[in-house]
Amino acid sequence: MKTKLCVAVVLMLLVLSAAAKAQTPADTQAIKQTALDYIEGWYEGNAERMERALHPELAKRIVRSSPEGRSRLDQMSAMSLVQGTRRGGGKDTPKEKQQKDVTILDVFENAASVKVVASDWIDYLHVAKYNGRWVIVNVLWELKPPPK
């Protein structure tokens, strides 16, 4: 009897634990919308959409290499992304080249990893639920190689 009770309690805890960590359809949609506000905001030159997608303390980083093979870490802030978007952002990118493929890689509680494939680069976003809203807190990105 004691063993059956222990098994039942463990099973109940596992079910409750899984439910607490489950991603809701609303979260999935909000995470995707955040990524779309970011990339579509860039293409539209829409600073409000870009700003809505970003945490104010965002860091967007890329590792670049010199011709000698030395690496450096370049960084953009939320403010620089919003200002660049306001100046026109990616508005010069023709509509047919405006790639904006969003893939949610993982979600756990208030954290998500999202991949955005854009026209000339790939972004890996860290997205967090902050004050009830999903916002981008980190971006690691890489330029696509030029077409041959």
N, C-alpha and C positions, 0 to 999 in steps of 0.2 A: 504494500500500500504506500509506504513512504517513498519507494523508488518511483512509482507511477506519479505521485504528486510532484516530485522533483523534476521528472521529465516534462510534465505539463507546465510547470513554472518556467523552466528553461525555454520551452517552445514558445510560450506566451511572450517572454522577454525578447526572444529573437524576432518574432513577428512585430512587436511594438517598436523595436530598434530599427528594423528595416523600414517600417512605415514612417518613422521620424526623419529618416535620412533620404526618403524618396523624393525625387524631383517631380514637381507637379507640372501638368500641361501649361499652366499659367507661367511658371518659371521658365520653362523651355521657350515659350513664345517671347517672354520679356528679354531673355538672354539673346535670342536671335534678333529681336528688334533693336537692342542696344548695338549689336555688331552692324546691323544695317544702317542705323542712324550715323554711325561712325564712317562707314565707307561711302554710303550714298550722300551723306552730308559733305564729304570731301569732293565727290564728283559734282555735286550741285553748287558748291561754294556756299553752302548753308551753315553758317557758323553756329546758329542756334541748335541745329541737329547734332553737330559735332560736340558742342559744349554739353548738351544733354546726355551724351553717351559717356562722357569722361568724368572720372573723379578729379577734383581740382589738383590733387597731388600726383597725378599720373606721371609715369616715366616711360617714354618710348625710346628704345635703345637698339642700336645696330653695331655689330663688330665689323670694323673696316680694317683692311690691311694695306700697308704701304708697299711700294714696289720692292723694298728690301725685305718684305715679309714680316714686319713688325705690326702687331695689332694695336688698335685703339678702340675705345668704346665711345661712340657718339650718342648724344642724348637730346631728346626734345621733351618739352614740358607740355602740360595741358594748354597753358596759355599760348605757347608757340604754335601748337596745332590749330587752336581756335583762330588765332590771328592769320595763320597761313590759309585757312579755309575762308576766312572773311575776305582776304585779298584775291580770292578766286579759286584757290585750291586746285582741284582737278577738272575745272570746267572746260579746259582745253582738250581733255581726253574725249575723242569721238564716242558717241553713244554705243556704237557697235564694238568698241574696245573696252568699255567699262565693265570689266569682270568684277563680280562681287559674290563669289561663292563662299557661303558661311557653313562651317561644320562645327557642331558642338562636340568636342572631344571627350569631356568629362564634366560631371557636376557632382559635388558633394556638399550638402548643406548650403552654406552661403558662398561657396567658391565654385568657379567654373573655368575651364580652359576651352578656348574657341580658336579655330583656324579660319582666317579670311584670306582667300586668294583673290588678289586684285590684279589690275592690268599689268603692272610692272613689278610687283613685289608680293611677298607672302608675309602676313602678320600672324603672330601667335599672341592671343589676348588672354590676360588673366582678368576675369570679371568677378566682381563681388557684389553681394546684396548688401547695400550700405544705406541705412535709414529707410529700408523697405524698397529700395530701387536698385536694379542691376546696373552697375557702372564699370567701366574699364579702369583698372588701376595700374596695369603694366602691359607693355607691348614689347615683344622682341620680334624684330623683323629682318628680312633678308631680301635684297633685290633679286629679281629673276635675271638670268643671263640674257644678253641681247640676242635677238633672233639671228640665225645664221643665213 
